[in-house]
Amino acid sequence: MTVLKRAAVYVALFLFAGTAGMAQDVTLTSRDGKVELVGTLLGFDGEFYRVETDYGELTVDGSGVICTGPGCPNLQAFVAEIQLSGSATMGAVLMPALINAFAQRNNYTVSREEVDQTQFDLLLTQNDTQKLTARFGFRATNTDEGFADLLADEADIVMALREIRRDERINAREAGMGDLTGANRSRVLSLDAVVPVVSPSNPLKGISPALLAQAFAGQITNWSALGGPDAPIDLHLPSEKSGLSQAIADQVMTPAKLKFSDDIIRHALPSDLADAVARDTFALGITSYAEQRNTQVLTLSGSCSFALNAGRRTIKTEDYPLTAPMFLYFPARRLPLIAREFLAFTRGAEAQNVIRRAGFVDQSPEEIEVDAQGNRFANAITMAGTEISLEELQRMTATLTPMARLTTSFRFETGSIRLDAQSRSNVQQLARSLEQGTYDARQMLFVGFSDGQGAANANRNIALRRAEAVLRAVSAAAVTANLERVQLGVDAFGEALPMACDDSAWGRQANRRVEVWVR
């Protein structure tokens, strides 16, 4: 807390001193004895007291006050307490792996204490002094429960497999937790995707998103309608309360304006879903890319010749349309120092390696040479309409062929000029790379593309404006970068390089993007 802010708090405390009731359990007194605050201690992070008073919740710098009363912490034996709640997938595997890596890097030993089937603690002890430093408490259930615990002030961090809902966002703001969609209130920790899966014994290799939605809505009930054998389809999904199930609804069913059939087998654990589908030739499931296990993932196909496979690079670039970022949310209050250090660690290269080894998709930018991009340019020629001239295709090829595409791409929410969640995270990731000088003395080109709806010239202009908007966002986020060291530019080729068929909403969404190319 700055001196100015501290002074403002002390003035407020001076005005209210002596008026609080006797039910509170701590008294914070300024070092000069002139200011006194009585209240209920909500938390202490080793540096700051968080106190509930008759006048609201206040955060007070511990270095400026003396604490007396039964609720005061033992400063010598202080142990940072951080409560995490939400997704069982994140709580069971990903977060413990990251905490272990963080501990190893910072000379801590990690021990685990089981509480019950859904709760456990990870304890960090300093190797040098054998002092218990922090307790990371986990309640690994589902995303809904994570947000409920946060609103009940029983969690500091939410682990979520979906974005926060509107009502949750409103309730959090009304509870004084700030806007949980803000840059400092939420973070994409890692990447995943929603994938349709079948048994390895099933002959089907691909399915369109439209047919997938119709099957899970109960409109298609036989494999013969999907190009398979004459047999009924057994449907499998995660538990309805899981964030993964809600992400599937958002990604697959909502665009098709359909709802799930009641005749679906639900599974509490993604591993149970994958095992059930792998055993049953006539099963069709939807799960996460990281939890596919022994199943066969179906390719997403359309009426044209395009097919999109889920893979590490296609999920990073969002070329695979059913991406599902994994989020952390935290309220507008100070976390203990070790928690802030851990969250900073999760952004670094070492943490990205841990994420990849845990089976999830990391956010580290990769450069993809033109030769490694498959048939993209051949498809551009094949699918070019009458409005795309040979000269424009030649210009695109001449511009991009000497460069490499970054896996850092940008897409927009459906029907909006707002970047989607993964792209908002990409803004921060790319900005940090610029601040670190990763692309100094190199050329970086933001290239806009569009779907094929409407006139080609208008589409190119729209794509160019999107590319310019992304460049502005990245530049604004790269606060400490010397952008004169990087040759930044924008270009656009409109509908000249489609990723998917334009005859569906998901295909048009995949085609509307801003790519980043470097040289």
C-alpha positions as CSV (number, residue, x, y, z in Angstrom):
1,M,0.0,0.0,0.0
2,T,1.4,3.4,-0.9
3,V,2.1,6.1,1.7
4,L,-0.8,8.2,0.2
5,K,-3.2,5.2,0.4
6,R,-2.1,4.3,3.9
7,A,-2.6,7.9,5.0
8,A,-6.2,7.8,3.5
9,V,-7.0,4.6,5.4
10,Y,-5.6,6.0,8.6
11,V,-7.7,9.2,8.2
12,A,-10.8,7.0,7.8
13,L,-9.9,4.9,10.8
14,F,-9.4,8.0,12.9
15,L,-12.9,9.2,12.0
16,F,-14.4,5.9,13.0
17,A,-12.2,5.1,16.0
18,G,-14.0,4.1,19.2
19,T,-17.4,3.5,17.5
20,A,-17.2,-0.2,16.8
21,G,-19.0,-2.7,19.0
22,M,-17.4,-5.2,21.3
23,A,-18.0,-8.3,19.2
24,Q,-15.0,-7.8,17.0
25,D,-11.9,-9.8,17.8
26,V,-8.9,-7.6,16.8
27,T,-7.8,-4.1,17.4
28,L,-5.3,-2.5,15.0
29,T,-3.5,0.6,16.5
30,S,-1.2,2.9,14.5
31,R,2.4,3.0,15.7
32,D,1.9,6.5,17.2
33,G,-1.3,5.4,19.0
34,K,-3.4,8.1,17.3
35,V,-5.5,5.8,15.2
36,E,-7.4,2.6,16.2
37,L,-9.5,0.2,14.3
38,V,-11.6,-2.5,15.9
39,G,-13.0,-5.3,13.7
40,T,-13.1,-9.0,12.8
41,L,-10.0,-10.4,11.2
42,L,-10.8,-11.9,7.8
43,G,-7.2,-12.7,6.8
44,F,-3.6,-11.9,7.1
45,D,-1.2,-12.6,4.2
46,G,2.1,-11.9,6.1
47,E,2.0,-8.3,5.1
48,F,-1.5,-6.9,5.2
49,Y,-4.5,-7.4,7.5
50,R,-7.9,-7.8,6.0
51,V,-10.5,-6.7,8.5
52,E,-14.3,-6.6,8.4
53,T,-15.7,-3.5,10.2
54,D,-19.1,-1.8,10.6
55,Y,-17.9,0.4,7.7
56,G,-17.0,-2.4,5.3
57,E,-14.0,-4.5,4.6
58,L,-10.6,-2.7,4.9
59,T,-7.1,-3.8,4.0
60,V,-4.4,-2.4,6.3
61,D,-0.6,-2.5,6.0
62,G,0.7,-4.6,8.9
63,S,4.0,-2.6,9.1
64,G,2.0,0.5,10.2
65,V,-0.1,-1.0,13.0
66,I,0.1,-3.1,16.1
67,C,-2.5,-5.9,16.4
68,T,-4.0,-6.8,19.8
69,G,-6.8,-9.2,20.6
70,P,-7.6,-12.9,20.4
71,G,-7.8,-12.9,16.6
72,C,-4.3,-11.6,16.0
73,P,-2.0,-14.0,14.1
74,N,1.3,-15.2,15.5
75,L,3.7,-13.3,13.3
76,Q,6.6,-15.6,14.0
77,A,4.7,-18.7,13.1
78,F,2.7,-17.3,10.2
79,V,1.7,-19.8,7.5
80,A,0.2,-18.4,4.3
81,E,-3.2,-20.0,3.6
82,I,-4.5,-20.2,0.0
83,Q,-7.7,-21.9,-0.8
84,L,-8.4,-23.1,-4.3
85,S,-11.8,-24.5,-5.4
86,G,-13.3,-25.7,-8.6
87,S,-12.5,-28.1,-11.5
88,A,-11.5,-31.6,-10.4
89,T,-9.4,-32.0,-13.5
90,M,-7.3,-29.0,-12.7
91,G,-7.2,-29.8,-9.0
92,A,-6.2,-33.4,-9.4
93,V,-3.4,-33.1,-11.9
94,L,-2.5,-29.7,-13.3
95,M,-2.3,-27.4,-10.2
96,P,-0.4,-29.9,-8.0
97,A,2.1,-30.5,-10.8
98,L,2.7,-26.7,-11.0
99,I,3.0,-26.3,-7.3
100,N,5.5,-29.1,-7.1
101,A,7.6,-27.4,-9.8
102,F,7.3,-24.0,-8.1
103,A,8.4,-25.6,-4.8
104,Q,11.4,-27.4,-6.3
105,R,12.5,-24.1,-7.9
106,N,12.2,-22.2,-4.7
107,N,13.8,-24.7,-2.3
108,Y,10.6,-26.0,-0.7
109,T,9.5,-29.5,0.1
110,V,5.9,-30.4,-0.7
111,S,3.8,-32.8,1.4
112,R,0.2,-33.8,0.9
113,E,-2.5,-34.2,3.5
114,E,-5.8,-35.8,2.5
115,V,-9.0,-34.3,4.0
116,D,-11.7,-36.2,2.3
117,Q,-12.5,-37.5,-1.2
118,T,-12.6,-34.0,-2.7
119,Q,-10.4,-32.0,-0.4
120,F,-6.6,-32.1,0.2
121,D,-3.8,-29.7,1.3
122,L,-0.4,-29.2,-0.2
123,L,2.1,-28.0,2.4
124,L,5.2,-26.1,1.5
125,T,8.1,-26.3,4.0
126,Q,11.4,-24.4,3.6
127,N,14.3,-26.9,3.2
128,D,16.8,-24.7,5.0
129,T,14.8,-24.0,8.2
130,Q,12.2,-26.8,8.0
131,K,9.6,-24.0,8.7
132,L,6.1,-24.6,7.3
133,T,5.6,-21.6,4.9
134,A,2.3,-22.2,3.1
135,R,-0.7,-24.3,2.9
136,F,-2.5,-24.6,-0.5
137,G,-5.9,-26.0,0.3
138,F,-7.8,-27.7,-2.5
139,R,-11.5,-28.5,-2.9
140,A,-11.6,-30.3,-6.3
141,T,-15.2,-30.7,-7.3
142,N,-16.5,-28.7,-10.3
143,T,-16.5,-25.2,-11.7
144,D,-20.0,-24.3,-10.3
145,E,-18.8,-25.2,-6.8
146,G,-15.7,-23.2,-7.3
147,F,-17.5,-19.9,-8.0
148,A,-20.0,-20.7,-5.2
149,D,-17.1,-21.0,-2.7
150,L,-15.6,-17.8,-4.0
151,L,-18.8,-15.9,-3.4
152,A,-19.1,-17.4,0.0
153,D,-15.6,-16.2,0.8
154,E,-14.4,-19.8,1.2
155,A,-12.0,-19.7,-1.7
156,D,-9.2,-17.4,-2.9
157,I,-8.8,-18.9,-6.4
158,V,-11.3,-20.6,-8.6
159,M,-10.2,-23.3,-11.0
160,A,-12.6,-23.2,-14.0
161,L,-13.1,-25.1,-17.2
162,R,-15.4,-22.4,-18.6
163,E,-15.7,-18.6,-18.5
164,I,-17.6,-17.0,-15.6
165,R,-21.3,-16.7,-16.2
166,R,-23.1,-13.3,-16.2
167,D,-24.9,-13.9,-12.9
168,E,-21.7,-15.1,-11.2
169,R,-19.9,-12.0,-12.5
170,I,-22.7,-9.7,-11.2
171,N,-22.8,-11.4,-7.8
172,A,-19.0,-11.2,-7.4
173,R,-19.1,-7.5,-8.2
174,E,-21.9,-6.8,-5.7
175,A,-19.9,-8.7,-3.1
176,G,-17.0,-6.3,-3.6
177,M,-14.8,-8.7,-5.5
178,G,-14.3,-6.5,-8.5
179,D,-14.9,-7.4,-12.2
180,L,-13.7,-11.0,-12.4
181,T,-13.4,-10.7,-16.2
182,G,-10.7,-8.0,-15.8
183,A,-7.1,-8.6,-16.8
184,N,-6.0,-8.8,-13.1
185,R,-8.9,-10.9,-12.0
186,S,-8.8,-13.8,-14.4
187,R,-6.1,-15.7,-16.3
188,V,-6.0,-18.5,-18.9
189,L,-3.7,-21.1,-17.2
190,S,-3.5,-23.6,-20.0
191,L,-5.4,-24.7,-23.1
192,D,-7.6,-27.6,-23.9
193,A,-10.3,-28.5,-26.4
194,V,-13.6,-30.3,-26.7
195,V,-13.3,-33.4,-28.8
196,P,-15.8,-36.0,-30.1
197,V,-14.5,-39.5,-29.3
198,V,-15.5,-43.1,-30.3
199,S,-14.1,-46.5,-29.7
200,P,-11.0,-47.5,-31.7
201,S,-13.2,-50.3,-33.1
202,N,-15.6,-47.8,-34.6
203,P,-15.1,-47.3,-38.4
204,L,-16.1,-43.6,-38.3
205,K,-13.2,-41.1,-38.7
206,G,-14.9,-37.7,-38.9
207,I,-18.1,-35.8,-38.1
208,S,-19.3,-32.3,-38.7
209,P,-20.2,-30.1,-35.7
210,A,-23.7,-29.8,-36.9
211,L,-24.2,-33.6,-37.0
212,L,-22.5,-33.9,-33.6
213,A,-25.0,-31.4,-32.1
214,Q,-27.9,-33.2,-33.7
215,A,-26.7,-36.6,-32.3
216,F,-26.5,-35.2,-28.7
217,A,-29.8,-33.5,-29.1
218,G,-31.4,-36.9,-29.9
219,Q,-32.3,-35.9,-33.5
220,I,-29.9,-38.5,-34.9
221,T,-30.1,-41.9,-33.1
222,N,-28.5,-44.4,-35.5
223,W,-24.9,-44.6,-36.7
224,S,-26.1,-45.1,-40.3
225,A,-27.0,-41.4,-40.4
226,L,-23.4,-40.6,-39.8
227,G,-21.9,-43.0,-42.3
228,G,-21.5,-45.9,-39.8
229,P,-23.2,-49.2,-39.3
230,D,-26.9,-49.7,-38.7
231,A,-26.8,-49.6,-34.9
232,P,-28.1,-47.2,-32.2
233,I,-25.8,-44.5,-30.8
234,D,-25.0,-44.6,-27.1
235,L,-24.2,-41.1,-25.9
236,H,-21.7,-40.2,-23.2
237,L,-21.0,-36.9,-21.5
238,P,-19.4,-35.6,-18.3
239,S,-21.5,-34.7,-15.3
240,E,-23.9,-31.9,-15.9
241,K,-22.4,-29.7,-13.1
242,S,-18.9,-30.0,-14.5
243,G,-17.3,-27.1,-16.2
244,L,-16.3,-29.4,-19.1
245,S,-20.0,-30.3,-19.7
246,Q,-20.9,-26.6,-19.6
247,A,-18.0,-25.9,-22.1
248,I,-19.4,-28.6,-24.4
249,A,-22.8,-27.0,-24.3
250,D,-21.3,-23.6,-25.1
251,Q,-19.1,-24.9,-27.9
252,V,-21.3,-27.6,-29.5
253,M,-24.9,-27.1,-28.7
254,T,-25.4,-23.4,-28.3
255,P,-24.2,-22.5,-31.9
256,A,-26.6,-25.1,-33.2
257,K,-29.4,-23.8,-31.0
258,L,-30.0,-27.2,-29.6
259,K,-30.2,-28.8,-26.1
260,F,-28.9,-32.0,-24.8
261,S,-31.1,-35.1,-25.0
262,D,-32.2,-36.6,-21.7
263,D,-31.0,-40.0,-23.0
264,I,-27.3,-39.5,-22.2
265,I,-25.0,-41.4,-19.9
266,R,-23.2,-39.0,-17.6
267,H,-19.9,-39.6,-15.9
268,A,-18.5,-38.0,-12.8
269,L,-14.9,-38.4,-14.0
270,P,-13.5,-37.8,-17.5
271,S,-11.5,-41.0,-17.2
272,D,-14.6,-43.0,-16.6
273,L,-16.2,-41.5,-19.8
274,A,-13.1,-42.3,-21.9
275,D,-13.0,-45.9,-20.6
276,A,-16.7,-46.4,-21.2
277,V,-16.5,-45.1,-24.8
278,A,-13.3,-47.1,-25.6
279,R,-15.1,-50.4,-24.6
280,D,-18.3,-49.8,-26.6
281,T,-18.1,-49.8,-30.4
282,F,-21.4,-48.0,-30.7
283,A,-20.6,-45.2,-28.1
284,L,-20.2,-41.6,-29.0
285,G,-18.7,-39.2,-26.4
286,I,-17.5,-35.7,-26.0
287,T,-14.6,-35.0,-23.7
288,S,-11.5,-32.9,-23.4
289,Y,-8.4,-33.3,-25.6
290,A,-6.3,-33.9,-22.4
291,E,-8.7,-36.7,-21.3
292,Q,-9.1,-38.7,-24.5
293,R,-7.1,-41.7,-23.1
294,N,-7.7,-44.8,-25.3
295,T,-10.5,-43.4,-27.4
296,Q,-10.3,-42.4,-31.0
297,V,-10.8,-38.6,-31.6
298,L,-13.0,-37.8,-34.6
299,T,-11.9,-35.2,-37.1
300,L,-14.2,-32.2,-37.6
301,S,-15.3,-32.1,-41.2
302,G,-17.6,-29.9,-43.3
303,S,-19.4,-30.1,-46.6
304,C,-16.3,-28.9,-48.5
305,S,-12.9,-30.6,-48.5
306,F,-11.6,-29.1,-45.2
307,A,-11.0,-31.2,-42.1
308,L,-9.7,-30.0,-38.8
309,N,-7.9,-32.2,-36.3
310,A,-7.4,-31.5,-32.6
311,G,-3.7,-31.2,-31.9
312,R,-1.3,-29.1,-29.8
313,R,-0.6,-26.6,-32.5
314,T,-4.2,-26.4,-33.8
315,I,-5.5,-25.8,-30.3
316,K,-2.9,-23.1,-29.7
317,T,-3.8,-21.3,-32.9
318,E,-7.5,-22.0,-32.4
319,D,-7.6,-23.4,-35.9
320,Y,-9.4,-26.2,-34.3
321,P,-12.6,-24.4,-33.4
322,L,-13.8,-26.2,-30.2
323,T,-11.1,-24.8,-27.9
324,A,-11.7,-24.8,-24.2
325,P,-9.2,-22.7,-22.1
326,M,-8.7,-23.5,-18.5
327,F,-9.1,-20.5,-16.2
328,L,-8.0,-19.2,-12.8
329,Y,-10.2,-16.5,-11.2
330,F,-9.4,-14.5,-8.1
331,P,-11.2,-11.6,-6.4
332,A,-10.0,-8.0,-6.0
333,R,-8.0,-8.5,-2.8
334,R,-4.4,-9.2,-2.0
335,L,-3.3,-12.8,-2.0
336,P,-0.3,-13.8,0.2
337,L,3.1,-13.1,-1.2
338,I,3.8,-16.8,-1.9
339,A,0.5,-17.1,-3.8
340,R,1.4,-14.1,-6.0
341,E,4.9,-15.6,-6.6
342,F,3.3,-18.9,-7.6
343,L,0.9,-17.1,-10.1
344,A,3.8,-15.3,-11.6
345,F,5.7,-18.6,-11.9
346,T,2.8,-20.1,-13.9
347,R,3.4,-17.6,-16.7
348,G,7.0,-18.6,-17.3
349,A,8.7,-21.1,-19.6
350,E,9.3,-23.7,-16.9
351,A,5.6,-23.8,-16.0
352,Q,4.7,-24.1,-19.7
353,N,6.8,-27.3,-19.8
354,V,5.0,-28.6,-16.8
355,I,1.7,-28.0,-18.4
356,R,2.7,-29.8,-21.5
357,R,4.1,-32.8,-19.6
358,A,0.8,-33.0,-17.6
359,G,-1.0,-33.6,-20.9
360,F,-2.5,-30.1,-21.5
361,V,-1.7,-27.6,-24.2
362,D,0.8,-24.9,-23.1
363,Q,0.8,-21.3,-24.3
364,S,4.4,-21.0,-25.3
365,P,4.6,-19.4,-28.8
366,E,6.0,-21.7,-31.5
367,E,7.1,-20.7,-35.0
368,I,5.7,-22.7,-37.9
369,E,7.5,-22.5,-41.2
370,V,5.4,-22.5,-44.3
371,D,6.6,-26.0,-45.3
372,A,5.2,-27.3,-42.0
373,Q,1.7,-25.8,-42.5
374,G,0.3,-28.5,-44.7
375,N,-1.9,-27.6,-47.6
376,R,-3.0,-24.2,-46.5
377,F,-1.7,-22.4,-49.6
378,A,-2.9,-25.1,-51.9
379,N,-6.3,-24.9,-50.3
380,A,-6.3,-21.1,-50.8
381,I,-5.9,-21.6,-54.6
382,T,-8.5,-24.4,-54.7
383,M,-11.1,-22.5,-52.7
384,A,-10.5,-19.1,-54.2
385,G,-13.7,-17.5,-55.5
386,T,-14.1,-15.3,-58.5
387,E,-13.5,-12.2,-56.3
388,I,-10.0,-13.3,-55.2
389,S,-7.6,-12.4,-58.0
390,L,-4.4,-14.3,-59.0
391,E,-2.5,-11.1,-58.1
392,E,-3.9,-11.1,-54.6
393,L,-2.9,-14.8,-54.1
394,Q,0.6,-14.1,-55.4
395,R,0.9,-11.1,-53.1
396,M,-0.1,-13.2,-50.1
397,T,2.3,-16.0,-51.1
398,A,5.2,-13.5,-51.7
399,T,4.5,-11.8,-48.3
400,L,4.1,-14.9,-46.1
401,T,6.4,-17.5,-47.6
402,P,9.7,-16.0,-46.3
403,M,8.1,-15.8,-42.8
404,A,7.0,-18.2,-40.1
405,R,3.6,-18.2,-38.5
406,L,3.4,-17.9,-34.7
407,T,1.0,-20.2,-32.9
408,T,-0.2,-17.1,-31.2
409,S,-3.4,-16.2,-33.1
410,F,-6.4,-14.0,-32.3
411,R,-10.1,-14.6,-32.8
412,F,-13.2,-12.7,-31.7
413,E,-16.3,-13.7,-29.8
414,T,-19.2,-14.6,-32.0
415,G,-21.0,-11.5,-33.3
416,S,-18.6,-9.2,-31.4
417,I,-15.5,-7.1,-31.9
418,R,-14.3,-8.4,-28.5
419,L,-11.4,-10.9,-28.5
420,D,-12.3,-14.3,-27.1
421,A,-10.8,-15.5,-23.8
422,Q,-7.9,-17.4,-25.3
423,S,-7.0,-14.4,-27.5
424,R,-7.2,-12.0,-24.6
425,S,-4.6,-14.2,-22.9
426,N,-2.5,-14.2,-26.1
427,V,-2.4,-10.4,-25.9
428,Q,-0.7,-10.6,-22.5
429,Q,1.6,-13.5,-23.6
430,L,2.8,-11.7,-26.7
431,A,3.2,-8.4,-24.8
432,R,5.5,-10.1,-22.3
433,S,7.6,-11.6,-25.1
434,L,8.0,-8.1,-26.5
435,E,8.9,-6.7,-23.1
436,Q,11.6,-9.4,-22.8
437,G,13.1,-8.6,-26.1
438,T,12.3,-12.0,-27.7
439,Y,11.5,-10.4,-31.1
440,D,14.1,-7.6,-31.1
441,A,15.6,-6.9,-34.5
442,R,12.9,-9.0,-36.2
443,Q,9.9,-8.3,-38.3
444,M,6.4,-9.0,-36.8
445,L,3.4,-8.8,-39.1
446,F,-0.2,-9.0,-37.9
447,V,-2.3,-10.4,-40.7
448,G,-6.1,-10.3,-40.8
449,F,-8.3,-12.9,-42.5
450,S,-12.1,-13.1,-42.8
451,D,-14.9,-15.5,-43.8
452,G,-16.3,-15.4,-47.3
453,Q,-19.6,-13.8,-46.6
454,G,-20.0,-10.5,-48.4
455,A,-17.8,-8.7,-50.9
456,A,-14.1,-9.6,-51.0
457,N,-12.9,-6.0,-50.8
458,A,-15.2,-5.2,-47.8
459,N,-14.0,-8.4,-46.1
460,R,-10.3,-7.4,-46.6
461,N,-11.0,-4.0,-45.1
462,I,-12.7,-5.6,-42.0
463,A,-9.8,-8.0,-41.6
464,L,-7.3,-5.1,-41.8
465,R,-9.1,-3.2,-39.1
466,R,-9.1,-6.3,-36.9
467,A,-5.3,-6.7,-37.4
468,E,-4.8,-3.0,-36.5
469,A,-6.9,-3.4,-33.4
470,V,-4.9,-6.5,-32.2
471,L,-1.6,-4.6,-32.8
472,R,-2.9,-1.7,-30.7
473,A,-3.9,-4.0,-27.9
474,V,-0.6,-5.8,-27.8
475,S,1.4,-2.6,-28.0
476,A,-0.7,-1.1,-25.2
477,A,-0.1,-4.2,-23.0
478,A,3.7,-4.2,-23.7
479,V,4.2,-1.3,-21.3
480,T,8.0,-1.7,-20.8
481,A,8.8,-2.9,-24.3
482,N,10.9,-0.8,-26.6
483,L,8.8,-1.3,-29.7
484,E,11.3,0.6,-31.9
485,R,13.5,-2.5,-31.7
486,V,10.8,-4.6,-33.6
487,Q,9.5,-3.9,-37.1
488,L,5.8,-4.1,-36.5
489,G,3.3,-4.0,-39.3
490,V,-0.2,-5.1,-40.4
491,D,-1.7,-6.6,-43.6
492,A,-4.8,-8.4,-44.6
493,F,-5.9,-10.9,-47.2
494,G,-9.5,-11.2,-46.3
495,E,-11.1,-14.5,-47.4
496,A,-8.0,-15.6,-49.4
497,L,-6.8,-18.3,-46.9
498,P,-9.8,-20.1,-45.4
499,M,-9.3,-22.6,-42.6
500,A,-12.8,-24.2,-42.8
501,C,-16.0,-24.3,-44.8
502,D,-18.0,-21.1,-44.9
503,D,-21.3,-22.8,-44.9
504,S,-21.5,-23.1,-41.2
505,A,-21.2,-20.8,-38.2
506,W,-18.2,-22.7,-36.8
507,G,-16.5,-22.6,-40.1
508,R,-16.9,-18.9,-40.5
509,Q,-15.7,-18.4,-36.9
510,A,-12.6,-20.4,-37.7
511,N,-11.9,-18.2,-40.8
512,R,-12.2,-14.9,-39.0
513,R,-8.8,-14.4,-37.3
514,V,-5.6,-12.4,-37.0
515,E,-2.4,-14.4,-37.4
516,V,1.0,-13.3,-36.4
517,W,3.9,-13.9,-38.7
518,V,7.6,-13.3,-37.9
519,R,10.9,-13.1,-39.8
